[in-house]
Amino acid sequence: MSAADFSKLAGLFPDETVTHSYVQDIKLPAAPGQQSPGVFALITLDNGLDHSKPTTLGPNTLVELGTVLEGLKERAARGEIVGVGVTGKPYFLVAGADLSAVKSLDNRDHGLWMAQLGHDVYATLANLGVPSFAFINGVALGGGLEITLQSTYRTVSTGAGALALPEAFIGLVPGWGGVYILPRLIGPENAVKVMIENPLSNNRTLNGPQAFQLGIADALFEPADFLEQSLAWAATVITGEVVPARANSVDPADPAVAGRWSAAVAAGRSFVESKTSNASPAPAKVLDILEANRTMSQAESAALECETLAGLMQTDEFRATVYAFLDLVQKRSKRPAGAPDRRLARPVTKIGVVGAGLMASQLALLFARQLKVPVVMTDIDQARVDKGVGYVHAEVDKLLGKKRISQDAANRTRALVTGSVSKEAFADADFVIEAVFEELNVKKQVFAEVEAIVSPDCILATNTSSLSVTAMAQDLAHPERLVGFHFFNPVAVMPLLEIVRAPKTDDAVLATAFELAKGLKKTAVLVKDAPAFVVNRILLRLMGEVTAAFDEGTPAEVADTSLRPMGLPMTPFTLGAMVGLPVAQHVQESLHAAFGDRFAVSTNLQKLIENGVKSLWVPAADGSQEIPESTLSLMSFGTSPSTGDNVLRRVQDALAEEIGLMLDEGVVAGPEDIDLCMILGAGWPMFLGGITPYLDRVGASERVNGRRFLAPGVASGLTGQSSESVSPDAATPESVRG
């Protein structure tokens, strides 16, 4: 079957942004005293858009590439060319399949055609009759990386970033040969890392040197003359002067490799269980194919990949992931609802941080690294100030040691962060943020002192996680200058920033806050000043319902594992221990004061706090978890236990109620913003598509509110265009912080 036979599929996408295949004949360089090996056909993949727009693989793109490759195969048979290379426009090889095309394939047969089309084209690349080369100059994701794997040889630039097979994260499988070729090329253990561990760890990607070290690429060159070096290297390979060594490659028929293969698959399954509780089908399907294809031919594996892909394209999890990843993280995050005109933003040339504790120090480091402006921290004594500045310097040294920043950048960052015991240091600051104890009167006193020193145009910001921004502004001479700027912990990792507008906060202040968030590489969501804002309010409602069920007599194991069908990154009791029981209780008390019994305060939890117990669970001798008798003796329980299903439904309904109330209150512009906040601020699983479509699917929205949060089809990914592009580090759950 030729690529042209897929013209019917391509015809379904008349508006596709085609990535064209431009061919250039190049006479390969000759070694000293030697003749040129011959003519080399170089394909450059380019969609004609600017360098910020990734190249992608839609049906029309693949048909064109297949047609070009068939023509080159004919030329190779006539002896006109000695090799074929594939590279991309600046910064991109290919960013993967066009998700706008893939997500709209609601007919299973069309999905199967798409899978088969990719295999048909890539098989031509793999069987040209002359060696094929992939020159990885930039982003190569999913089908983009599989192009390189189907080539005979590969080079990669040291400047290339975002190399990955992220399909398990997106809800699919590497369906164009990657799941077959990769374990044979770099070993089954490394293949599991690339196809399972990295995607399920915040969609982590490889850079060029890492790909070379694993053996994905055969040669590594610097960006400045990457193409020239790659062509020269290809010439030496074609002449036989260089034979690439592949130290990590394996033969699946080797009995020793068979054992490693099985162990790698088993380790992958354990990892999937720990990350998703097997609530998403795609990661398990990747491992199923990997396990089966050890004894398959490549053609047999291709058939299995196609059938699996066609099935996964029709699942709720895939459509939900596309909604979360494409419509929310890739699109809505770049156009924050309610954000004022950015032209109102004021310049920020110096930042003040009130406090020098851990959170304040993290903020100072972030501001200095990303904004490259002077940052001054203050605290009540020199020892605290010195400790805060010392923390920043130590973190910079760690980054330098890991070669994540240069010596020059390290020196500049350290020089930007200073400390003082006097708030007079803020006199010329444009933006001052407090990160002090989570107590309203303390914060009001801080702002009163700061306002007496700073200029009239200086913006004041609070990093509170639950207190009223309106109350903090009440006694200020200029309440319009105060804005909530709520970061999540750890600051360097968590991508979400809740920007809180109080009733008197003016547009210029808000616009500046959004521009700062952009400069900090954070995703900002505008929220109304309401107790605990979005993420912490939802998480505390969730944790409170599970804790209440436990207090009523539900066994701890049942209560804590009841939410496994959600595939959350950690259980409620583990999350509570991670953020600190006193912190969680403090925020719960604030919410109880604001909203009453919907946020019940646990007397059992208070007893644990009073007795210095930091976690309900402790490791048992057999590696499991247990509750010590000394902990159990502190608590008392009711006589109304629930089943796991009862607790799950109870939590679903509670979340539907709370989110419905939040939307009625206008806490955010719409349910999409709540979904975005939970994905980026709490690690809500991407495959659930956000919290509101999940509650819609399980019926909780209609049970509690009488209506769905989203219109049918919204979370099925029926609009828009993008690719398997880089995730914005959607991270592990925070989240409740004091």
N, C-alpha and C positions, 0 to 999 in steps of 0.2 A: 504494500500500500504506500503510495507517495503522499507527500504533504498536500498536493493539490486535491486529493480525495477528501480532505477535510474542509473544503471550501464552504460547505453547507454550515458547518460550525462557525467558521469565520464570518459568514454572512449574518450571523445573529448579532454581531458587534460592529455595526457600521461606524460608530463614534469612537472606537478604540484609538487611543494615542499609540501609534505604531512605533516600535523601536526598530529602525531600519538596519539592514545588514549591508554596510558599504565595504566593497572589496577593492583592495589595492595590491597590485603586483610589486614585489620588492625583490631586487637582486640581493641575495644574502651575501654578507661580507665574507671575504676569503681569509684564511689563515696566511701568515707570512710565507711567501714562496709557493702558495697553492692557488688553484682556481676557485672561483665561487662555486658553492655546491649547486646553485641554480636559482630558479625563480620560486619565490615563496608568496602565497596568497594570504594577505592579512585581512580579516574581517573585523571591522569596527562597528560595535553596536551603539547606535545613537538615536535618540528620539527627537533631536533637534530643539529641545527645550534648554533653558539655562541650567547651570551646573547644580542648582539646588533641587531640581526635579529629577527623581531617579528614573532610570530605564527599567521597564518591566516587560513581562512575557505574557501577552494575550494571544488569542487564536490567530489573528492576522499577522502578528509578529512572528509567531512560530511557523506559519505557512511560508512567509517570505524567507525566513532563515533556512527552512528545509529546502526550498527551491534553489536558493543560492548554493547550499551544500551539495545538492544533486548535480548542479552544474560544475562545481569544483571536483566532484568525484569523476565526472566525465573527462575533465581536463587532466586529472591525475592519471587516468587510464591511457591518455594519449601522450603522456610523458611531458606535459607542458609545465607542470609544477612539481616541486619536490617536497612540499609541506604546506600545511594550512595553519594559520594562527587565528585566535579569537581574542579580542581585547575590547575595552569599552571607552566611552567618552570620559573626560576628566572626572575622577573621584568615584566612578561607578563602572563595574563590569556589568552586572545586572542585579537589580534589587529583588528579584524573584518574580513569581507569577503575579499577574495583575489581579488583585483580590476583587476589584470591581467587576471583573469578568467572572471569576470563579464563584463568587457569592451569588451571582444571578443565575447560575445553572441549576434551576429548581427541577429540572428533568434529569432523572438518573442516567439516562442514555447520553445526554449531552455532557454530563460529568465524565462518563466513561470515555467519550470521544476526546475530551480535553486531555485526559490522562494518556490515552493512546497516541494522540498527536505528539505530545512531548516525547514519548518513547520513540516514535517513528523518526522524528527529526534528530534526536540524540544518537539513535542507532546509525544514522547516516554519518554523523560526525565521527563516530567511533570506528567506522569502516570505510574510510575514504580511499584506501589503497596507498596512502602516503601518511607519514606521521602527522598527528595534529597536536597543536600546542595551545594552551590557554595562558595568556599573559594577564594575571590578576592585578590590575592597576588600582582597584578600589573596592567598593561594596560588592559582595557576592553572597547573596542570600538565597536559600531554598533552591529553586530551579536555576538560579544564577550560579551557585556553587556546583550544582550537578552538571552544568555545561563543562566546567573545568574537570570534573571527575571523569566525564566521558571522553575527554581528550587524552591523547597518549602521554603527554608531558605537561608540566605546569611550572610557571615561574610566578613569584609574588613580590610586590613592592613592600619595602619596610614601612611605607606610609599607608598601606592599605588597612582599613578598619572594617569591622562588621562583616566577618566571614562566618557563616553559620548555616545550619540546617534547622530552622526554627519551627518546623511543621508541627511537632508535638505541642508546642505553645499555641499555635494557631488553630489546632483541632484537626490536623491532617497528618499524613505520613510523607516522608520524602519519596515522592512517587515517580521520579524520573531517573531511577537507577542509583541514587545515593545510598539507599539502605543496603544495596547489594555490593556496590564497589567499595564504599568507605571502610567497612571492617576488613576487607581483604588488603586494602592499601595501608591502613595505619593500625591494624589489630582491633579485635572486638572490644577490648576495654576502652580504648581511645574513641572508638566509634560510639559506644554508649555514652561517653562523656559529651561528645558533640551532638548527638541526636536526642539524648534524654536529659542528662544532668544540666547542661547549659540552658536549653530552652526552659526547663522548669525552675531554673535559678534566675528569675527576673529576666529571662530571655538574653542571657549572657552570650557574647560573641567573641570571636578570635580576631586578633590583629595579624598582620603579615608575618612577623617573626614567630608568633605562636603556631600559625598554620605550617610554617616551614619546619619548626621543631617537631611537630606531630608527624610530619611526612606527607601532608596534603599537597605541599608544593615541593618541587625538586630543586629549586634554586631561588635565592633571595637577592634582590638588587635594590639600590637606593632609588628614590622617586625621580631625582633630577634627570637621569638618563635611563630610566627603567626600560622603555621600549627598545632603545638602541642596544642595551645590554642583553635584553631578552632575545632579540633577533640574533645577536652574535652567539649567544649560548645555543640557540636552536640550530645554528649552522654547525656547531661542534658536535651536537647530538646526531644530526643527519649524516655527517661524515664519519661517525663512529669514534671520533676523538674523545668524546665524553659519554660515559654510560652511567646514568643517574643511579646512585645507591639508595635503596629503599629499606632501611634497617628495620622499620616497623611492619613491613608487609608480611602477610602470612598465607599459608596454603590451608584452606579449611579441611582438606582431606587428611592432613597430618593429625594422628590421634591426640597428640599433645595440644594442638590447636583446638580440636573438638572439645576438650575439657575446658580450655580457657573460654571458648565461645559460650558454653553452657553456664559457666560461672559469671561471665559478664552479663548475660541475659538475666540471670537470677539477681545479680546485684542491681541491675536496672529496674527490675520489678519491685525490689525492696525500696528503691529510691522513689519510684512513682507512688508507692503506697504511702510513704512518709510525707510526700509533697501534696498529693491530691486525694488520698484515701480511695483511690481508684474511681473517683466520681466522674472523671473525664475519660472517654473511650480511646482517644487518639494515642496517648503514650503507650498504652498496652498493645495497640495494633502495631505500632512501630516495632515493639519487641517481639510480637508474634511473627512478623515478617522476617525480622533478623534471625530469630530462632529457626524458622523453617528454611530460609534460603541458604543455610550452610551446606545443604546437600542438593540444592537446586542448580539448574543452569540459569544463566542470566535471563534467558527468554521466559523461563518458568516463573522466575521472581518478578519479572516485568508484568506478567499476566496477573499475579497476585497483588502487586502494587496497584494496578489499574482498578481491579475489582474493589480493593479496599478503599482507594481514593473515592471512587464513585459512590460508595456507601456513606463514607464520612461526610461528603459534601452535602448530604441530605439530613444530617443530624442537627438537633437543636443546639448541641454544644458548639458545632462549627459556626452556625449562624450567630449564636450569642457571642462567640469570640470575635467574629468580624465586626459586629456592632460595637463591642467594647473597645477593640483595638483600633479599628478604622474610623468609625463615626465619633467615638469619644476621645480616645487618647491621641489619635492622629489629626482630628479635625476640630472638635469642639474645644479642646484644650488650647488651641491656637487662636480662638476667637471667643474669649471669655464673655459669657452673657452678662450684660449690665455694666461692663467696663466703660468708663468715660473715654472721650476722644484723647488719644495718646498725646496730641499736640498740647494738651493742658499740663503735661508733666513738667516738673521743675528739675533743673540739674541737681545732682547730688555729688558733691566733691569731698565731703568728709562725713563720717558716720560715728555716732556715739553709741556705746553699749553700756547700759546701767547694770552692773553686776559683773562678777568675774568667776562665777561658778562654771560647772560643766556646760550647761546649755548656753550661757553667755559666751563662753570661750569658743564653742562650736560656731556660734553666729559670727563672732569676730573673724574667725578663720575663713568662713564662707564668704563674707563681705570682702575681705582683703584679696582672696584668691580670684574671685569671679569679677568683682567690680574694679579691683586694682585702685582703690582710693584709701586714704588714711583712715584707720579705725582706732578709736581710743576707748579703753574699758575703764570703768571706775568701780571702786568698792569701798567698804568702810575702813579698811586698814591696808597698809602696804603689803603685808604678808599675803592677803587674799589677791591683791592686784598682781603681785609677782607670780603667784601660783597660776593665775589665769593666763598671763602673758607667756609663762613658761610652758603651759599646755599647748598654746598655739605654736610656739617654736619647736616643741617636741614633735607635734603632728607634721609640721613642715619637714623636719628631719626624716620622719618615716617615709613621707612621699618621695623625698630625695633618694633615700636608700633603696626604694622600690623602683627608682628611675621613672617615676610618673611625672616629675618635674625636673627642670634643669637646675644647675647650681645657681645660675643667674636669677631664675624665677624664685628659687628658694630664698636667696638673699633679699630680693625685692619684697617678697611677702612678709618675711620677718620684720623688715624695716617699716612696713606699713602699720603694724600692730603695736600700740604702746598702751601704757596704763597710767592711771593717776588716782590719788585719793580725793581729789577735788573735782566736783562737777563743773568748775570753771573751765575745765578742758573742753567742754561742749560749746563754748561761747561762739565759735565759728563753724559749728556743725550744721549740716542741712537736714539731717535725719537722725533722730535719737530713739533707740528701742530699749525698752526695759525687759530684763529677764531675771527678775527677783522673785522672792517667795510669793506663792499663790495666795495672797491675802489682800482683799480689796483696799483696806486702809493703808497698808504698806505701799501699794502701787500708787494710790492717790497722793501720798506724801512725796514719793519719788517724782511724780509729774509736777507737783507744785514747786519743788526745788529746781527742777530742770527748766520749767517755764520762766522762772525768774532770771535765768542766765542766758538762754538761747535767743536768737533773733526772732522777730515776728513771723518770718516765713519758714522757720524750722519746723519740720514735721515730727510729731511724736507718735510712737508706735508701741503697742503692747503685744507681748508674745503669750498672753494668757490663753489657757486652753478651755476655760469654762466661765470666767467671771464676766460681768457686764462692762462692756466698753463704754456704754452710755453713762453708767455710774462713775467710772473713772474720769470721764470728761466733765462731770457735773460742775465741779468747782474751778475749772480752768478759766482763765481770762479769754482764751481762744479755743473753745471746745471743738470748733470746726477743723482744727489741725490734728486731732487724734484719730488714729486708725488701728484696727486690729490686724496683726501680722503674725498669724499663728503657724509656726513651723512644726514639723513632726520629727520625732527622734528615732534614729540618729539623723542630725541635720544634713550631713553630707550626702546621705543616701536617699532619704525619703523625698520624692518629687513633688508632693503636694504642699501648697501654701494657701490656707484659708485667709482671705482678705475680708475683714469685718468692717462693714459700714455702720456707724452709729447714726442716729437721726440728724446730727448737725455736721457730720463729716462732709467736707466740700469736695467738689469734683476734681480740683487740682491736686488735692491730697491723694485721692483715690487713683488718679491717673499716674501720679508719681509712684505709688505703691505697686501698680501693675507693671510699670516700666522697670522698677527695681527687681520684681519677681522674674521678669524676662531676662534681665542681666544676670540674675543668680541661677538661671537655667531651671527654674521651678515652674510648675503648672499652677497658676493661680485661679481660684474660684471665688467669686464674690458671694458673701453670705451676710445675711441680716444679723444684727446683734441680738442673739438669742442664746439661752444657756447651753453651753458645750457645743454650740454651732452645729456642725454636721456629723463628722466622723465619731467624735467621742460620745455624742448623744446616742447614736445608733449602736455603737459598741457597748455602751453601758446598759442600754435596754436589753440587748442580747445577753450580756453576762449576768444581768440582774435576774432575768427569767430562769436561766440555768441554775443560778445560785439558789433562787427561791424554791425550785423543784427539789434541789438537794436538801435544803432545810426542811422541806415538807416530808422527807423520808425516802426520797429516791436514792438508791445506791449511788455512790460517787462515780463508779465506773460507768453506770448507765447514763447519769446526767452529763458527765464530761464527754462521752463519746456519742451522744445523741445527735449531734450536728454533723456527723461524718458524711452523710449524703451531700452536704454543701461543699465538701472538699476544701474546707478552710485550712490555712497553713498551720494553725495550731488550735488546740482545744481551749475552751473558755478558761479552765482552771490554770492551764499553762500560761495563757496570755495574762491572767491576773497576777501570777507570780512574776512574770517578766517585767511588767510595768510597775510592780510593787503593790502589795495589798493596801498599805495606807493611802497611796495615791488614788487607787481605784475607789476606795471607800470615800475619800474626800470628795471626789467628783460625783459619786453616787449621792452623797448627802446634799451637794449643791443642786443636783437635779431633783431630788426628792423635795427640797424646799421650793423649787420652782414649779414642779408638776405633780406633786403628791404621790399617791401610792403606785402610780405606774412605775416609779423608780423606788422600789422597796429597799430599805437599808437593812442588811443582814446582821442580826445580833451575833450569829456564829462567826461571821467574818470579823466583827469587832473584837470578839474574844480572842481570836487568833492574833490580831494586831496587838492587843494589850499584853499578850504573853510572848511577843517577839517571834511568832511563827511566820516565816517568810513564804512558805509554799505548802499547799495541802498535800501534794504528792512528794515523796522522796524515793530515790532509787532503792529497789529491793535487791537482795543477794543474788537472785536469779536473773537480774537484768530488767525485770519489769518495774512497775511503780506500785507503791503502797502508801497507805496513810498510817503513820505511826499511832500506836495506842495512846501515846501521850497527847497527840493532837486530837484524836477522837474524844478523849475524856474531857476536853474543854468545851465540847459542843453538845447541843441537845437537838433532837429531831422530832418532827411530827409523825403522824401515822397515816399519811396519804401519799404513798409512793406512786410514781408515774412510770410508764414504760418509755423506752427510748423514742418510739414513734409519737407518743403523747407529748414529750418534751419538744421534739422537733416541730410538731404542728403548733404548739404553744408559742415557740420562738418565732416561727413564720408569721403567725397572726399578730404577735406583738410588734414585730418589725413593720408589718403592713400598716398597723394602726399608727405607729410613731411617724413613719414617713408620710402617711396621709395627713397627719396633723402638721408636720413640718411644711408641707406644700401649702396647706391652708393658711399657715402663718406667714408664708412668703419668705421662708428662711433662705431659699434659693429660687432661681428663675424657673426651674423645672426639674422633673425626675432625672433627666440626663445629667444634671450637675451633681445630684446625690450619687448616681452611679459612678461618675468620674471621681468624686471625693473618696468613695469607698475603695475603688480600684487602686488609686494612687496613694491614699493615706492609710489604708488598712489592709492592703494586700488581698482584697476581695478577688477570688479566682476569676481570671479573664474568661474561662470557659463557661462561667455562669452568665456572662454578658452584663455584669452589673447587678446590683441588688434588686432593682425594680423589675426588670424582665424575669428574674428568677421568681420573685413573689407572684408575678403574673402567671408564670407557667405552672406553679404548684397550686394555684387557685386561692392563695391567701388574700390577694388584693380584692377579689370579688367577694370572698367570704366576709371580710371585715369592712370594706369600704363600698361594696356594691359596684365597683368598676375597676378596670385595669388602670395601671399607671401609664402604660404606653399603648398607643394604637396597635392593633394586630399588624404584624409585619415590620414594625419599626426595628425590633431587635433581630430581624431576620436578614438584615443587610441587603436592602433592595435598592440603595442609592449610593452614589459616590464612586470614587476611583482612587486607588492607591496601590501599594505593593507590600511585600513582606519586608517592610522597612524596619529600621532599628527601633526597638522598644525604648521608652524613656525611663528605663530603670524602675519599672513598677516594682515596688520592693515589698519586704516582709511587713507584717502588721506592726503598727506602732504599739500601742497607739496612745492610750490614756496617759497624759503627762501633766505633772503639777507645775 
